[in-house]
């Protein structure tokens, strides 16, 4: 899952990025509204953590522009305490939730998880397909009720495929879901992650299949 953090306070932005990356998300950070608008015009994000008091182009204008482009990424707006009018305007323009500064990190993480689940049409923190279950809160995978050791990158691929279980996910979409702007994630790297994940899932009733020239999808393994 890929998140854009638009925050001009460098200390806060760095802290948010660290927290979200540690939670397993790909994170890009911008410090002004023009850069946020450009990023949202050129890349796909699952969630935007958007400070409304951005320089050059304020957060409300960024939000208005992205919704005008029919960009449906979830938006969590950040506002100063007491800025009720901004919060109301943000929600009216299509924001999904808001938090006032300062905020507690565990609450931020919880709200991010809820928004991402909602955007994916999920109502539970656990995503299951066949014998495989991924817990998006604890970032753990189990199979037949027992823990399954899955490294972080392979887990990211698995989560992306589980979100669209049974549907083909383009290889480029997987790359964009896993990598921020400053990461060099190649097509070959994704192929390696998929290959390792496929071997890891081999004893169970789930397999990763290749849609040649397009991408990958989860399917029930032949019994």
PyMOL commands that set and color helices and strands:
alter all, ss='L'
color gray80, all
select helices_A, chain A and resi 10-22+33-42+59-68+84-92+105-119+152-163+171-178+187-201
alter helices_A, ss='H'
color red, helices_A
select strands_A, chain A and resi 2-6+26-30+47-51+74-80+97-101+126-129+132-135+140-143+146-148+169-170+206-211+215-220
alter strands_A, ss='S'
color yellow, strands_A
deselect
rebuild
show_as cartoon
